[in-house]
Amino acid sequence: MHATRLLQLLGIHTVVCMAVISNALQSEPTDLSAADRGLTDRRVKARLLAEEGFKYYNNVTDKRFGGNVLGYVTPWNSHGYEVAVRWRAKFSHISPVWYQLRPGDKEGSFQLSGGHDVDQKWISRLRQPAEKEADADSQICVNNKSGAQTCGADASAPYKATTLPLIVPRVVVELTPKQTVQLLQKPGQAIDLLVSEMEQQGFDGLVSL
């Protein structure tokens, strides 16, 4: 009896998961934000997520968080590249996972691999200007004692991003503990490799893991 019930529950769970995956692959824009649709509620229901989770707010330049946002993009997931371009105005930094720092042929030397994954056309798309017009709905006005009106940004309202993300590819350090010590003791060659690649490709910086 219990086994039959468990199989029934697993079957229902599988159907729900497949529905969510199917919807996610057919994303479409909507005029309502995730908050407007109740998706950010702490008690959000699974059914609502299944029905609404595949939609995205069509105003892709609005931001509700003023801090830095770093997004990683992997070369084996082409959809991630498109997501980064579509929502580029919401990121402060985008880090494609392209590079590996590995030991070189000689003792204590290093080599940088992964440059074949660099996609300059994609980078140029990321650097295309986002919408920069001021949003009047994100302004709040207050009348002072003299009757004059002062207007400024409403901190509680979303605002339009006016800057584009910095491109900072990730470098994975693939070294043994001994090689890591050698790197820390004599980092010069590795630094030269990284700086040279960054300047040649026109990156804004690099991140490491």
C-alpha positions as CSV (number, residue, x, y, z in Angstrom):
1,M,0.0,0.0,0.0
2,H,2.7,2.4,1.0
3,A,4.8,1.5,-2.0
4,T,1.9,2.1,-4.4
5,R,1.2,5.5,-2.8
6,L,4.9,6.4,-3.0
7,L,5.0,5.5,-6.7
8,Q,1.9,7.7,-7.3
9,L,3.5,10.6,-5.5
10,L,6.7,10.2,-7.6
11,G,4.6,10.0,-10.7
12,I,2.9,13.3,-9.9
13,H,6.2,14.9,-9.0
14,T,7.7,13.8,-12.3
15,V,4.7,15.3,-14.2
16,V,5.0,18.6,-12.4
17,C,8.8,18.7,-13.0
18,M,8.4,17.9,-16.7
19,A,5.7,20.6,-17.0
20,V,8.0,23.2,-15.4
21,I,10.9,22.2,-17.7
22,S,8.7,22.3,-20.7
23,N,7.4,25.8,-19.8
24,A,10.9,27.1,-19.1
25,L,12.0,26.1,-22.6
26,Q,9.1,28.2,-23.9
27,S,9.7,31.5,-22.0
28,E,7.6,34.5,-23.0
29,P,7.4,38.1,-21.9
30,T,4.7,39.6,-19.7
31,D,3.7,43.1,-18.6
32,L,3.7,42.1,-14.9
33,S,6.9,41.7,-12.8
34,A,7.6,38.7,-10.7
35,A,6.5,40.6,-7.6
36,D,3.3,41.7,-9.3
37,R,2.5,38.0,-10.1
38,G,3.2,36.9,-6.5
39,L,6.3,34.9,-7.4
40,T,8.4,36.6,-4.7
41,D,6.0,35.8,-1.9
42,R,7.5,33.6,0.8
43,R,4.4,31.3,0.6
44,V,4.3,31.0,-3.1
45,K,2.5,27.9,-4.3
46,A,4.1,25.2,-6.6
47,R,1.2,25.6,-9.0
48,L,1.8,29.3,-9.4
49,L,5.5,28.7,-10.1
50,A,4.6,26.0,-12.7
51,E,2.1,28.4,-14.4
52,E,4.1,31.7,-14.2
53,G,7.7,30.7,-13.7
54,F,8.5,30.5,-17.4
55,K,7.4,34.1,-18.1
56,Y,9.7,37.1,-17.7
57,Y,9.0,40.8,-17.1
58,N,9.3,42.5,-20.5
59,N,10.9,45.6,-19.1
60,V,14.4,44.2,-18.9
61,T,16.1,47.4,-17.9
62,D,14.3,47.9,-14.5
63,K,16.4,47.1,-11.4
64,R,15.3,46.7,-7.8
65,F,18.7,46.1,-6.3
66,G,21.4,48.8,-6.3
67,G,24.3,46.5,-5.4
68,N,26.7,44.6,-7.6
69,V,25.4,41.5,-9.4
70,L,27.8,39.0,-10.9
71,G,26.5,36.5,-13.3
72,Y,28.5,33.4,-14.5
73,V,28.0,32.1,-18.1
74,T,29.2,28.6,-19.1
75,P,30.2,27.8,-22.7
76,W,28.3,24.5,-22.7
77,N,25.0,26.3,-22.1
78,S,24.1,28.5,-25.1
79,H,20.9,29.6,-23.4
80,G,23.0,31.3,-20.7
81,Y,24.6,33.5,-23.3
82,E,21.2,34.7,-24.5
83,V,20.0,35.3,-21.0
84,A,23.1,37.4,-20.2
85,V,22.4,39.6,-23.3
86,R,18.7,40.0,-22.7
87,W,19.1,41.0,-19.1
88,R,22.5,42.7,-19.4
89,A,21.3,45.9,-17.8
90,K,20.5,44.1,-14.5
91,F,24.1,42.9,-14.1
92,S,27.2,44.9,-12.9
93,H,29.6,42.1,-13.9
94,I,29.3,39.1,-16.3
95,S,31.9,36.3,-16.0
96,P,32.0,33.8,-18.8
97,V,33.7,30.6,-17.7
98,W,36.4,30.4,-20.3
99,Y,40.0,30.1,-18.8
100,Q,42.1,27.7,-16.9
101,L,45.5,28.4,-15.4
102,R,47.6,25.2,-15.6
103,P,51.2,24.1,-15.1
104,G,53.5,24.8,-18.0
105,D,56.0,22.4,-19.6
106,K,58.9,23.6,-17.3
107,E,59.0,23.3,-13.6
108,G,57.5,26.4,-12.0
109,S,56.0,27.7,-15.3
110,F,52.4,28.2,-16.1
111,Q,50.1,28.4,-19.1
112,L,46.7,29.9,-19.8
113,S,44.2,27.9,-21.8
114,G,40.6,28.4,-22.9
115,G,41.1,31.4,-25.2
116,H,39.4,29.4,-28.0
117,D,36.1,29.8,-26.2
118,V,36.2,33.6,-26.3
119,D,33.3,35.0,-28.3
120,Q,33.9,38.6,-29.3
121,K,30.6,38.9,-31.1
122,W,28.7,38.0,-27.9
123,I,30.8,40.6,-26.0
124,S,29.9,43.3,-28.4
125,R,26.2,42.4,-27.9
126,L,26.6,42.8,-24.2
127,R,28.1,46.2,-24.7
128,Q,25.3,47.5,-26.8
129,P,23.7,50.5,-25.0
130,A,20.7,49.7,-22.7
131,E,17.8,52.1,-22.4
132,K,19.0,55.3,-20.7
133,E,16.0,57.5,-20.6
134,A,15.0,58.7,-17.1
135,D,11.9,57.0,-15.7
136,A,9.4,59.5,-14.4
137,D,7.6,56.8,-12.5
138,S,10.7,56.3,-10.4
139,Q,10.7,59.8,-9.1
140,I,9.2,61.0,-5.9
141,C,8.4,64.7,-5.2
142,V,8.0,66.4,-1.9
143,N,6.7,69.9,-1.1
144,N,8.8,71.8,1.4
145,K,7.6,74.5,3.8
146,S,8.1,77.3,1.2
147,G,5.8,75.5,-1.2
148,A,8.6,74.6,-3.6
149,Q,8.7,71.1,-4.9
150,T,11.8,68.9,-4.7
151,C,12.0,65.7,-6.8
152,G,14.4,62.8,-6.6
153,A,14.7,59.1,-7.0
154,D,12.2,56.9,-5.1
155,A,14.5,54.4,-3.3
156,S,11.6,51.9,-3.0
157,A,10.8,51.9,-6.8
158,P,12.6,50.1,-9.6
159,Y,14.9,52.2,-11.7
160,K,16.3,51.9,-15.2
161,A,19.9,50.7,-15.4
162,T,22.1,53.2,-17.2
163,T,25.3,51.2,-17.1
164,L,26.4,48.1,-18.9
165,P,28.1,45.1,-17.2
166,L,31.8,44.7,-17.0
167,I,33.2,41.7,-18.8
168,V,35.3,39.7,-16.3
169,P,36.0,36.1,-17.4
170,R,36.6,33.5,-14.8
171,V,40.0,31.8,-14.5
172,V,40.0,28.4,-12.8
173,V,43.3,27.6,-11.2
174,E,44.1,24.0,-11.9
175,L,47.3,23.4,-9.9
176,T,48.5,21.0,-7.3
177,P,49.2,22.3,-3.8
178,K,53.0,22.3,-4.6
179,Q,52.4,24.3,-7.8
180,T,50.1,26.7,-6.0
181,V,52.9,27.4,-3.5
182,Q,55.2,28.0,-6.5
183,L,52.6,30.4,-8.0
184,L,52.4,32.4,-4.7
185,Q,56.2,32.5,-4.4
186,K,56.8,33.6,-8.0
187,P,53.5,35.0,-9.5
188,G,55.2,37.1,-12.1
189,Q,54.8,34.8,-15.2
190,A,51.2,34.0,-14.3
191,I,50.4,37.7,-13.9
192,D,52.0,38.5,-17.2
193,L,49.9,35.8,-18.9
194,L,46.6,37.1,-17.4
195,V,47.3,40.8,-18.0
196,S,48.4,40.1,-21.6
197,E,45.2,38.1,-22.4
198,M,43.0,40.7,-20.7
199,E,44.5,43.5,-22.7
200,Q,44.5,41.6,-26.0
201,Q,40.8,40.6,-25.7
202,G,39.6,43.9,-24.3
203,F,38.3,42.5,-21.0
204,D,37.4,44.8,-18.0
205,G,39.1,42.4,-15.6
206,L,39.2,38.8,-14.5
207,V,37.9,36.7,-11.6
208,S,39.3,33.5,-10.2
209,L,38.2,30.4,-8.5
